[in-house]
Amino acid sequence: MEKVLVHICCAPDALYFLERLRKEYPNKELIGFFYDPNIHPYEEYLLRLEETKRTCRKLGIKLIEGEYDVEDWLVKVKGLEREPERGERCSVCFDFRLERSAKLAKELGCDTMTTTLLMSPKKSFNQLKESGEKVSHKYGVNFLAVDYRKGGGTQEMFRLTKENQIYQQDYCGCIHGLVNQKGENSLWDMVSFGGRPAGSKEETLFIKRIRTFCEGEGLGTQEIEFPFLSWRVLEGGLWVKKEPIPSLVAPYSQSIRGKVRADVERVVGNTLYLNKQFVRIKLVEELKDLPLESIPPTTNPTFLVPESYREKLLKSRVDAVLKTAFREAVSRVLIIGSLQAKNLLGIPADTLQDHRGVSEDFVKELIEEHKKDILTQKTAILLLGAHFVGKLGQKFFEEISGRSPEVLIPQNVR
Ligand code: SF4
């Protein structure tokens, strides 16, 4: 059987494209190749890869994962950072990805190659065709330039993406395109905060991985998204006489303007109030992040500091810096099993700021343990997004279903 290598850029573009290819070329074997070192940050790359794996498995298509040689890609586009989309940087980017694909096509004995980039509504068909033909001919491979966007193909692609609850990115992929498109807001996409903060790429990836696992186990799944106001620390710290004081920032704290140098003006129990910009310091026995029971109505810049630093803070002036950001975000609840199940078990999908949370293995073991009951509709498991910031996933689920899950919090996050 003749083989066709299909370079895959992302799952939304791949699903409809691969289905159409298969219908039009029933006698050819399709091999997927995910080769996209242009995608930044790495969490976004993993997210798109995960959804591509899910899509290929659904279609029964073999998938090969390429290298994430992001440094080579960055070197290739050096000097073209300011180019607009569809400009010279994109031509270089296509050549880079498609040349590697053509090389693999040759090695695998494929006589033809193509790319799901041809499905992307924002790309220039002619620019892609030119690039694909140029690089594939070098390796003696044909380039199949099919335009499946026409005749309602794009609409069908969006419909299938929605129906299959596939992650839909909101930028092409690279840091340069992202900065050009989102300006200052691109920081939110690029900075990794560690752990799996509510509504982050890391939280989404975790949920998607568990979903792929469940599907492999033959368990039904459904995702429900919900919006919320998210919050992140961009920069922060406390110092006394230039010595850094170990601290955490309380969730939903507001920013401090510039750098503040202030004295403690009031002490109420374990809380020290500084005399500038409403800064407060809560002294705690052990420095660890605490789950928020609900989003606080007041949002003073608030630091958590070990009790052992009380005297130091009271004796000298305190320097404080805090830059935080608030933004509309989306999180999700993954329902594993049937909503009609008698028992509903909930598990948090996000982590606390100090990265404590449930591990992938913990969730998988729990699913394995309850697999029989999930299949017989006795139990359903809910993976709850944004749990540690006011139990938002749980509250959202309760609102739309009228049912309350029993939430399991593992020992390490109590
Ligand atoms: S905008 Fe997209 S196609 Fe263009 S260089 Fe960036 S990742 Fe590549």
Residues whose N, C-alpha, C, O or C-beta is under 5 A from the ligand:
A	BS01	SF4	N38 E85 R89 C90 C93 C172 G173 C174 G177
